[in-house]
Amino acid sequence: MNYNQYTLPNGLRIIHESSVSKVTYAGFAVDAGTRDENSSEQGMAHLVEHLIFKGTTHRRAWHILNRMENVGGDLNAYTNKEETVLYASFLTEDLDRAVELMSDMVFHSTFPDHELDKEKEVILDEIQSYEDNPSELIFDDFEDMIFKDHSLGRNILGNPQSLNQITREDIIRFWSNYYQPSNMVFFVLGNVDFKKVIRLAEKYTGHLTLSDRISERIMPPLYVPQHKLIHKETHQAHVMVGNRGYDAHNNKRTGLYLLNNMLGGPGMNSRLNVSLRERKGLVYSVESNLTSYTDTGIFCIYFGTDPNDVDRCLTLTYKELKKLCDLKLTPSQLAASKKQLIGQIGVASDNNENNALGMAKTFLHYNRYEASEAVYKRIESITSSELLEIANELFGEEQLSTLIYK
C-alpha cells in the first residue's frame, strides 16, 4: 500500500498518502467520542468539538474562522460515537498554515466562558431541529434500544439537561484527558513529501509530552430483542428493524457488508427497494445500514410509509430477510452482487476527502490502513455458504428488534 507512517516520541501517530491533486487534506483524529462520556456529561465530546473553534492561547474565534478561509481553504470537524476529527482541505502550498492552525486548536484551546454559553445555545437549537425530523431521530432512538443503558446508544448531541450542567472545568477535564498526542492520529493526503509532514508535526506538536493516560471502553450489555411503538404526530409512520452487527475486527463483517448492500444499499435494484417501492409502491425510501464499532456493531433497516401500511411493509421486509436465510445465492447472483459492491467502492474512492477521513479513522482504531484493492479481494473471496451463515445468525425474525413511530 502506498502510504507512510511514523510515530513521534510523544506518541502522535502520523499517516500520509500521496496524491497528484493540487488539494491536500490533513487533520487530527482523536480517539474520543460519545461512548467515552459518563452519564453526567452527555454531549461533551460534541461540545468540545464546537469549542475548539472558539479561541486558543494565540487566537480568538474570528482569527480561527478566517485563517483557512482567507486562502480559499475549508476547515471542518465532526464527532461520532468513537472519534472526533478536525480536518482541513486547502491548496498544497498552504500545508504549513493548516497544520499550525489545527495544532493550535487541538492542543491550545482556552474554552472561554462566553463562547461556552453561546455554543450551548447553538447545540440546543440543533437538538430541537433534529427532534423535528423523525426520519433522523428514529435512528438514534433505535440505537438506544439496541445498546440499552450503554453510552453507544446515546445521542451524539446530548440532551438539554446534561448540556446545561456542563461547566468549563468539566470541558477542560475531558479535553485534557483525551486530547493527548498518544490518543490521536495526524493524517495527510496530498502531493507532499513525507519528510516535510514529519517536520511540520514535530514543529507544532513536538513540545508535547507522552501521556500515560489509560482509558478502557466498556462493552455493551448482552443484546435482547425489543419491540417498541412510539406515538408521534407525524403524517408518515417511520419504522426501524435491526440487530447487533459485527465489530470491525470480525472476519464476517465483509460478508455482512455485501448482504447489507444487496438488501437495502444505495442501488435502485436493492431487494427491499424493489419489493416495497417498485413492486408495491408502499414507500418512498427504504434503506439498510451497517455500522461496525471497535467491539460491536449494528445492522438496521429503515423505511417510512403510510401508517396503514406498516404491517404490510414489515411482512415484506421479513420475507426478504427470510429468503437470505433460506436460499443460497446462485453463482450468477453472487458474482453480480460482488461486482456491484466493488463498483460502488471504486466510485466512492475517487473522493479524496472521503479517502483521507477513512484513512484517519482506520489507522486511529486499528493501526493499519488498506487499499481498496485489499477490500476487493476480501469481497471476491466470499462464498454463498458464508452469506447463508451470516443471514441465519442475524436476520431471523425472532432475533430482530423493531421501533415504530406511528
N, C-alpha and C positions, 0 to 999 in steps of 0.2 A: 504494500500500500504506500502511496506517495505522500506520507506525512512524517513530520518530525516531532519529537517530544523531548522535553528536558525538565528537570526539577531543580528549583533554586534551593539554596541552603535553608531558607525559611519555610520550605515545604510547598511553595507555589508550583503547581504543575503547569507546564506550558505545552500547548499543542498547536501545530502550524501545518497548514496545507497550502500548496501553491495553486495559483490560478493565473490565467493570462489576461483577466479583466483589469480595467483601469480602476475598478472599485474594490476596496478592501472592506472586509467585515471583521470586527475584533470586539472582544469584551471579556467580562468576568462572569463565570458561572459559579454560584455559591451553593454548597450542599446544605441548603436550609429552605424549608417550605412550610406549608400549613401543618403537616404532620409532626413538625418539631415544636409546635406551640403547646403549652399546657392549657388546661381547660379555662383558666382565668385570663388568657391573653389571645383569645381567638381573633384572627385578623392581623396579628402582629407582623408576620412575615411580609404581607402585602403592604401594610402601613410603612414599614421600614423601606421597602422598595420605593414608595412615593416620596419619602422624606429625604432620601439621598440626593434628590434633585433640588433640595431647598436650602442648601448652604453648607459650606465647608469652612475649614480654618483659613482658606485662601480666597474663597469666592462667596458671593451672595447668589440667590436663586436666579436673578436676572443674568448674571455673568455665565452661569451654567447653561442657561437656556440658549444664549447666543453663541457660545464658544464653537459649536459644530455648525449651527445654522448659518453663521457668517461665511463659512467656506462651502456651503451647499451640502453639508453632511446631515446625517439624521441620527439622533440619539434616542434610544428606546430601552424599555425594560419590561419584564413580566415576572409574575410569581405563579407557581403552581404547587402541587401537593408535596413535591420533594426537592425543588430547587427554585432559586431566584437568579435571574440573568439580567445583567446590564450590558448593552452592546451598542455599537455604532456602525454606520455604513458611511463611507467617505472616499474621496479620491485618494489613491495610494500615497501621494505626496504629503498628505496630512496625517500620516500614521502617528508621528511623534505627538502632535496636538491631541489626537484622540486618546492615546494611551495615557498621557499626562492627566487629561481631564477625568477619565474614568477611574484612574488610580486615586485621584484626589477625592472623588465622590465615594468610592468604596471604602477607603481607609481613613478619611479625614472629615467625614460629615459631622456636623455640630447639632443637628436636630433642634433648631430654635423653637421656643415655646409658641410664638405667634404663628409660625408655619405649621406646627403640630395641630393647633386648633382649626386652622383653615383646611388642612388636609383631611382631618376627621370629617368635616362637613362635606367635602368633595366625595369621600368614600360613602358616607351615609346617603348622599344623593345617588351614587352608583348602586347601592344596595336597593334603594327604592325603585330605581329604573329596572333593575334585574328582576325584582319581585313582580313587576308589571308585565313580565314576559314569561308566561307559563311554559312555553316550549323550551326555554333555557333553564328555568328554575327547577323543573322536574328532574333534570339530570343530577343536580345537587341533592335533592331530596331522595333520589334513588340511591346515590352513593351513601347517604346517611343510613339508609336501610341495610345496604349490603355490608357496610362496615359499622354496624351499630355500636354506639358508645366508644368509638375509636376516632382518633384525630384525622385519619384518612377520609372519614365521612363528612368532615366539616366544610362549610362554605369557605372558599379562599378569602372572600371579602370580610369574613367575620360577621358579627351581628351588632346592632346599635348598643346593646348593653355592655358587651365586652370592650368595644372600641372606646366608649366614653370613659371607661375606667382606666385605660392605659395612660400611664404618665411618661414624661420624658425619661425618668430614671429607669422605667421598665424597658423602654426602647433601647437605651444605651446598654443595658444589661444583655438584651437579646443580641444586639449588633456586636458587642464586644465578644460574645461567646461564639457566634457563628461566622462573623466576617473576618476570619483569620486566613492568612495565605495557605496554610496547610489544609483548609477546608474549601479550597477553590481551585478552579482551572482558569487560566488565562489562555484565550484562543484567538487565533488569527487565520483568516483565509484570504489570501491575496497574493499579488505579484511582488513579494517581499522576501529578501534574503533572511534565512532563519537566524543567522548570527545577529542580524540587526534586531530581530524580535527579542532575542535573549537580552541583548544590550539594553533595550528600552525597558524590559521588565525589571532588570537589575537596577536600572537608573531610578525608576519610580517606586519600586517596592523592596529593593534590596536592604533598606534600613530597617525593615520589619523583622521581628524575630520569630523563631519557630515556636509554635504554641503546643502545649501538652494537653490541650483540650480533648476530652474523651466524651463522645456522645453515642448513646445506644438507642436505636429506634425500637419501639415496642411492636411486636407482631399483633395484627388484629385478632380478635377472638374467633372462635370456631363459627363458620358460616351456618346459619339456619334459614332456610327459605321463608320469606314472609310475603303477605299479600295485604295491600292497603288501598283503601278508596278514600280520597280526599275530595270533599265537595267544594268546588270553586265556581265563582260567577264568570264562566268563560263560554264563548259560543261553541268552541270545539271541545271535545274530550281529548286529553293528552295521556298517552299510555307508554309505560316502560316495562320491558320484560328482560330479565337477565340473571346472571350468576357471577360468582367469583371466577376470575380467569387465571392464567398462568403468570408467574413472575418473569422478569426479563432474563433470568438465568435458566429457565426451564426449556429443555430441548423441544418440547411440544408447542412452544409459543409460535413458531413459524407456521406450523400446521393450522393452528387456530387463526392466525393472521390470514391464511388462504381461505379457510372456511368463512370467516367474517366477511371477506371481500366478495365471495360468491353469494353470500346470504343477503347482505344489505350494504355493500360497498357503493362507491360513487357511480359505478356504471348503471346506465338505464336498464341493462339486462340483468340486474341482480334479481335473485329469486323472489325476494319479498316485494320489490318494486313491480315485477311482472304480475305476481299473484294479487296484491292488494290494490295496485293502481291501474296497471294496463288492462288486466282482465276484468276486474270488478268495479273499478272507479270509486273505491271506498276512501281513498286517502289522497292528499296532495303530495305529502312527503313521508317517506319511511326510510329508515336507515339503521344499520347496526354499527357498533363501535367497540373497539378493543383498546384498553389501556393496561400496560404492564408496568408495575412498580418494582422496586428492588426486591421485595419479599412477598408480593401478592399481585393480583390483577383484577380487572373487572371486564366482563363482557355484557353488552346491553343492546337492546333493540328499542327504537323509539318510533312511534307514529302518532299523528293527530287525525282525528276522524269525527264524524257526527256522533253525538252521544248515543244515538240509537243503533249505531253500527259497531260499537266497541266489542261486543261478544262475537260478532261475525268476524271481525278483523283478528281477534285473538285466536279463534278457531283456525283461520287460515295460517296464522303465524306458527302455531303449534304443528300444523300439518307439514309446513316446510321444514321445520326442525326435525320432525319425526322421519321425514324422507332421508335426511342426512344421517340419522341414527340407524336406519334400517337398510339402506341401499348403498352399496359401494358405487363410487363413481366409475363409469366406464373409462377405458384408456383415452378415448377422444374427449370426454368431458374433463378429465383430469388435465390433459395437455392444454385444452383451451383455457381452463381456469388459471393454470400456471402462466400461460402466455399473456393473459390479460393483466395479471398482477405485476409481472415483470415489466410489462409496458408502462403501467402506471408509475412504478418506481422510477423507471428511466426518465419519464417526462418530469416527475417531481424533482429529480436530481439535477435538472437543468437550472434550478433556482439556487444561486449561491448563498443567499441569506438563509434559506432552509438548511442547506448543507452545513453552514457554519454553526447554526444552533444545534443541529443534530450531532455534529462532531463534538461540541462542547458538552452536551448532556450525556452522551455515551461515555466519553472519557472521564467525566466527573464521577459517575457512578460505578463504572466497570473498568476504568483504567485501560481501556482499549478502544480502538475505532476501526471499522472495517469498511471497505469499499462496497459499492452497490453490487459489484461482481460476486463478492462473497455471499451476499444475500441471495442473489440469483441462484447460486449453486445449492444453497440450502433449500430454496423453493423447488428446484428441479429434482431434488432427492426425495421429496415427499411422496409417499405411496397412498393408494386408496385405502389400504388397511389401517394405516396410521390415522387418516382422517376419520374413518369409521370409529376408531377407538376414542378419539378426542370428542367426537359428537356424542357418543354414549356417556362419556364422563361428565359432559357439561350441559347438554341440550335436552335431557329428559324432562318432561313436563313437571314431574314431582321435584326436580332439583331447582326449578326456576322460581324467582321472585317476581311479583308484579306490583306496580304502582299506577294508580289511575287518578287523574284529575277529571272530575265529571260534575 
